[in-house]
Amino acid sequence: MADKKAVTVTDTAATVDSMTATRGDGWAGVMPAVGGVDAYGYGGMRTVARAKLGHTELTTLWRQNWLARESIEIKAAAVVDAWLRLDLPDEEDGLAAEIWKYADALTEPLGIKMAFEAAICWAELWGGSLIVLGIDDTNAETIQGDDGVAQPVNMEGIRTIHYAHVVDARNATIAEWDTDPTSPMFGKPMVYQVQIPRAGMSARFHADRVLRFDGPLTPDEVVDDNAGWNDSTLEAQHDAIRDYGTGMHGVSKALEKHSLDLFRMKGLGKIVGAKDGITRLRTRMKALKECQRLGNVALVDADAEGYEIMGRPVAGMADLIDRVNRNAAGAVNVPQARLFGQQQGSARAGSEADEAVFDKQTQRRQSRNLTPQGRRLAALIMAAKDGPTSGNTPAGWTIAPCDLREPDPETRAKVYKTRMEAHKIAIDAGVLDPTEVRSEFANSEYGVTLDTEITEILEARLNDPEPEPPAAPPAPEKD
């Protein structure tokens, strides 16, 4: 095989600096690369960073672009919909509900779930957010002025929690970093400068007194450029969202032209060539359109004019729309059925697999922006003297996300029916005793209240050893 020779580019158009040939999608040196050699003398393309989306662009996308907004809201709602299961061993029923009720009161009128959802939305849009907690504890009291909340929380001295406010990254700057190498928070934010523009207030809050929510994973050097916050999720999705708008705009234009009005005029060439011909033509067309608008009829001269509507084929338009929708759904990581509603045809193919992937992604988001924050909030509430536990944190409590796919009542009923039928087969075969499945029936949502005395008798009968068979009668003596 002959050795490859270096290619020298001599054409002026091909040697243009690739930075000046940047396309809108962030690729440079594209056209020279298509010919086999780019502006630097080798095949391929280079990525060139476009300008970072600013606050104005992100705000506009959120307010005016439904795809950008839905892609964020759908994922945030999926994270909090199942919510958290708080288990308190050996505690009375309803205590967990009282803890969440206390949390709801801190975020009125939103409620704690909606506050978490809003915080996750702003984290995705702005790269991060906080839920600032108004904790009244001894550490905050000993320091005069607003600097009291810049101190760590004294868990043993929490009297009450007054509020929980959601603040996005634009209004929360990192005032101090933890620079102690021996600290577990080394290299992380220690104090935030929080602003509430509509209230005209600003205060410094210790990291102990906030719940932090982060945007998508971002390299450290970019986080440094963002003053300690991550990138917006729309940074990576911006081009795909733009391309979706361009594609749907093209589809809209194509649908607008699916028919063509054909208006025949005798002597049109002479009319246009006349001195006032264009004016006469415009006057005639205006009169025709006015008749169509008023009476949906076309009045034409029977001898000199003709009017008809010529249809244009739109075959393949449905497939084109489906392809554009599918590309957009894949780019924003949301199943197509969730993003665009009930779909037909090929859009429904693979929807279960898409949902399974989306569930796994949601679980990862929960482990990052739900469980740690919920655990911290629950711990603070249980430590509060005016809280449901009066400041006595139960031992061994745990918190974890609930199942994402809670089956509907009909599905649960079918599963229960199948289990009972399997038990009946086992009982009829002598493998199980009815008393062994009696408690399962009573504890299910379809069971009934069982008489405890009868239950005790049946359990005792089940546990009693089987009586020994009676001794055989003595054999008769032989004469």
Secondary structure as GFF3:
##gff-version 3
##sequence-region A 1 479
A	DSSP	three_ten_helix	18	21	.	.	.	ID=ss1
A	DSSP	beta_strand	27	28	.	.	.	ID=ss2
A	DSSP	alpha_helix	30	34	.	.	.	ID=ss3
A	DSSP	beta_strand	46	47	.	.	.	ID=ss4
A	DSSP	alpha_helix	55	64	.	.	.	ID=ss5
A	DSSP	alpha_helix	66	81	.	.	.	ID=ss6
A	DSSP	beta_strand	84	87	.	.	.	ID=ss7
A	DSSP	alpha_helix	95	106	.	.	.	ID=ss8
A	DSSP	alpha_helix	112	126	.	.	.	ID=ss9
A	DSSP	beta_strand	128	136	.	.	.	ID=ss10
A	DSSP	alpha_helix	138	142	.	.	.	ID=ss11
A	DSSP	three_ten_helix	145	150	.	.	.	ID=ss12
A	DSSP	three_ten_helix	155	157	.	.	.	ID=ss13
A	DSSP	beta_strand	160	168	.	.	.	ID=ss14
A	DSSP	three_ten_helix	169	171	.	.	.	ID=ss15
A	DSSP	beta_strand	172	177	.	.	.	ID=ss16
A	DSSP	beta_strand	189	196	.	.	.	ID=ss17
A	DSSP	three_ten_helix	197	199	.	.	.	ID=ss18
A	DSSP	beta_strand	201	206	.	.	.	ID=ss19
A	DSSP	three_ten_helix	207	209	.	.	.	ID=ss20
A	DSSP	beta_strand	210	214	.	.	.	ID=ss21
A	DSSP	alpha_helix	220	225	.	.	.	ID=ss22
A	DSSP	alpha_helix	234	256	.	.	.	ID=ss23
A	DSSP	beta_strand	259	265	.	.	.	ID=ss24
A	DSSP	alpha_helix	268	273	.	.	.	ID=ss25
A	DSSP	alpha_helix	277	295	.	.	.	ID=ss26
A	DSSP	beta_strand	305	311	.	.	.	ID=ss27
A	DSSP	alpha_helix	317	332	.	.	.	ID=ss28
A	DSSP	alpha_helix	336	340	.	.	.	ID=ss29
A	DSSP	three_ten_helix	345	348	.	.	.	ID=ss30
A	DSSP	alpha_helix	351	369	.	.	.	ID=ss31
A	DSSP	alpha_helix	371	383	.	.	.	ID=ss32
A	DSSP	beta_strand	398	401	.	.	.	ID=ss33
A	DSSP	alpha_helix	409	428	.	.	.	ID=ss34
A	DSSP	alpha_helix	434	443	.	.	.	ID=ss35
A	DSSP	alpha_helix	452	463	.	.	.	ID=ss36
###
